[in-house]
Amino acid sequence: MAELKIKLIKSLSGRKDNQIATAISLGLRKVGKETIQPDNDATRGKIATIAHLVEVSEI
């Protein structure tokens, strides 16, 4: 199963509520924090919501 490494590269300060909630649901609370998530449609949808705030790489 493929996995994605997601890193928060921009601050959540001043962002819309849904973007903050999406980042938190991915386990990203602070700038520089990384998390590994499964590569599925749900995760891809979350990434699309906050694509301008994160950096994604495949593992």
Secondary structure, DSSP 8 states (H G I E B T S, - for coil): --EEEEEE-S--TT--HHHHHHHHHTT--STT-EEEEE-SHHHHHHHHHTTTTEEEEE-
